Amino acid sequence: MVAAMFVFGTQDAISRYLAEFYSVLGILLIRYWFFAGFVALRAARAPGGFAQVLRSRRPFLQILRGVMLVVQVWMIVTAFKLLGLVETHAIFACYPLIITALAGPVLGERVTLMRWLTILVGALGVLLILRPGPGMFAPASLLVLVAALNFAVYGLITRLVARDDTPETSFFYTGMAGAAAITLLTPWIWTPIAVADWGWMALLCVSGTLGHYLLIRALDLAEASRLQPLAYFQLIFAAALGVLVFAEPLPWMTVLGGALVVGAGLVNLRLARLGR
């Protein structure tokens, strides 16, 4: 799981670099084509092949998930370009708390007072990162918050479809629906890529596939609830690359706010496991 988070953090850094020179949607187009190929290969090798993996009791929600994810990735990579890796990941780390807040009305799950308190602490952390003031809700910061909300809803829909569909089916629709949606935009988003940058593009595609493979292997070996705390390592790795590679600043307010968001998320997860 930690290795997967390192790979994803590296992928974020490569995306940030390429986004400086090329259309974000153009970058995602190539990335999703490669991802779709990986998903198709897994489906072909799965028991029952494509026929079994394609079978879904909630196809509309599965397709919606795939489209929502590609939109979320577009927003977050755009934010890397506007805000940098440090600020973007620090704000985006609030998405598990948004999932908890929405789990009651959407999935009918019980959210206790203690868990609501962790959500409030996480919200305070986000406010510290945004630095209260006239420019607090700048468009770039709002973009990250919308991306976090989008990803939270995506997570809730994933939990909803998991009641009827297998993980392999959900994974297949994630890649294929996203690739199909962004391919429709090809005539408007394709931009030529310099020969010197094709190596970075290839590394971006390979890192995405490797990260998903490592994540799948981790989920094969341990429960998702036990692995979830390790997902915050992506923030650490991405922030470190932002500081070391892109010379991004690391304000103490961002560090404090990020610590509050992550701490609240970990406490919230612990309370959920204990049923409190």
N, C-alpha and C positions, 0 to 999 in steps of 0.2 A: 504493500500500500504506500509506504514512504517512497519507494522507487517510482511508483506511478505518479505521485505528487511532484517529485523532482522532474520527471519527464514533462508533465503538464506545465510546470513553472517555466521550464526551458522553452516549451512551445509558445508560451505567452510572450517571452522575450523575443523570440524570432518573429512572431506576429507583429509585435511593436516595431521592430526594425523595418519589416517589409511595408507596414502601413505608412511609414514616412514617405515612401516613394510610389506606392501603387494603391489602386482602389481597394478598399477593405473587402467589398463584395467580390471583386476579382480574385483576391487571395483566397477567400472562402470557397469560391467556385472550384478551384483546383483542389483545395484541401478536402472538400466534400466528395468530389469525384473519386479521389483516392480512398476516402473513408467508405464510400459505397461499395467499392471493389472489395475491401476487406470484409464488410458485412455480408456481401453476396457469397464470398468464399466460405465464410463460417456457416451460412445457411445451407450451402450445397453439401457441407460435410456433416451437418447435424442429422440426427436420427429422423428419418422420414423426408429429408431434403427440403426443397423449397415449398412443396405442398403443405408440409406440416408447419413450417415456420410462418408461412403466410396466413395460416388459419387464425383468425382473431374474432372474438365475440364483440369487440368494440373497435372496429376499423376506423371510424371517424375520429375517435379520441386518439388513436394511435397516430394517425396522419397529422392531427392537430399538434400532438407532442413534437413530432419531427420538425414541423414548420416553426413552432415556438422556439425550439432550441437553436435553429439556424438564425433566427431573428435575435435571440439573446447573445449568441456568439458575435454577431455583427455589432451589436451595441457595445459589448465589452471590449472588443478589439478597437473600435472607434474611440472608446474611453482611454485605452492604453495610449493612443496617439495624442489625445487632448490633455489627460491628467497624469499619465505615467503609470507604471506598474504598482508603485507603492500605494498611492492614493486610491487607485481603482480597486485593488484587492482589499484594502482596509475597509472600504465602504461596502463592497460586495459581500464581505464575510457575514453580513447580517441576514442573508437569505434563509438560513435554517430557522432563525427566529420568526421570520415572516411566515414560513411554513407552519410553525407552531400556532401562530395567531390565526391563520386561516383554516387550520385543521378542524376546528370546532364547527364553524358554519358550513364548510365544504364537505367534510367527511363524517361529520357527526361525532368526532372524537372529543373526549372530555379534557379540557385544559384547566389545570388547577391554578389557584391563586399564586402559588410559588413560581409556577412556570410563567405566569403573566408578569411577575416581578422581574424575571430574567429578561423578558422581552423589553421591559422599560429600561433596564440597565443597558441592554444592547442599543436601544434607541438613543440613550444618553451618549454612548460611545460614538455612534454615528454623528451626533451633533458636535462632539469634540473634534472629530476628523474634519467636518465641514467648516469648523471655526466660525461660530456665530458672529454675524456682521452683515453689512450691506450686500456682500457678494456671496453669502452662504449658499444660496440655492442657484448657483451658476448652472447654465445649461449642461455642462459636462458632468457635474455632480448629479444633477437630476437624471441624466442618462443612465448613470450607474445604478441609481435607486430603482429606476424603471426596469433595468436589466435584472436586478435582484428580485423584484416583484414577479417579473416574467418567469425567472428560473424557479421561484417558489411555487408558482402555479403549475409549471411544468412538473415539478416534483410531486405535487399533490395528484395531478392527473396520472403520473406514473404509478403512484400507489393505488389509485383507483383501478387502472387497467390490470394491475398485477393480481387483482382478485379473480380475474377470468383468463388472462393470457400468461404464457410462459415468459421468462426473462429473454430467451432467444427471440421470441416474436417481437417483444418490445424493442430489443436492440436492432433487429432488422428494420423495423419501421422508422426508428430514429435516424438511421443512416440513409435509407432510401427516400423517405418523405422529404427530408432536408435537402438531399441532392436533387430531387425532382423539382422542388420549389425554387431553388437557386438557379438551376439550369434554365428555367423559363426566362430568366433575366439575362441570359448570356449575351444577346445582341447589344444590350445597353451597358453591361458592366465589364466586358472583357477589355483588358489593356495589355499591350505587349510587355513582356518581362525581359530585362536585359540578361544576356547570357551569363554574366557574372553572378546574377542573383538566383539562377535556377538551382544552384546547389543549396542555397538557403531554403528555397521552396520545397525541394526534395526532402530536406531535413525536417521541415515543418510537417510534411505529410507523413513521413516515417515516424516522427515523434508522436503524432496524434494516434497513429495505429498502435505503436508500442505502448503508449500510455493506457489505451483502452484494453489492450491484451493483459497488461500487468494488473489493471483494476479487476478484470474478469477473473484472473487467477486468484487474486486476493479474496474475492467474494466466494470463490470455490472452496477456499481453505478456512474461512472464518465468517461469522455472522456480520451482516452489514452494520448493526448497531455497535459492535465492538470496533469496527474499522473507522466509523465516522469521525471520531476525534482526530485521527491521523490525517483527515482531509485538510485540516488547517495548515499542514506543512506546505501546501501549495502556496499559501500566502507568504510564508517565511522564505521559501525558495525564490518566488517571483520578486518579492521585495528586495532580497539580497542582490538579485541580478539587476534590478532597477537601479540600486545604489552603486554597485560595482561596475556595471557595463555602461549604463546610460547617465551616470552621475546625477541621479535624481536626489533631491533633498529628503531628509528624514526628520521632519519636525517632531518635537517631543509631544505635541498635541495629537499628531497622527499615531505615534507609538502608544500613547495612553488610551486614545479612543479605540485603536485596534485591539489592544489588550482587553478592554472592557467588552468589546463585541465578541471576541473569541472566548473569553472567560464566561460570559453569559451563555454562549452557545454550548460550551462544555457542561456547565451546570444544568442547563435545560435538558441536555441529552441524558445526563445522569438521573435527573428527576423522572424523566420519561421511563427509563429502565427500571426505576424503583417503584413506578406507579404513583408518584406523588405530584 
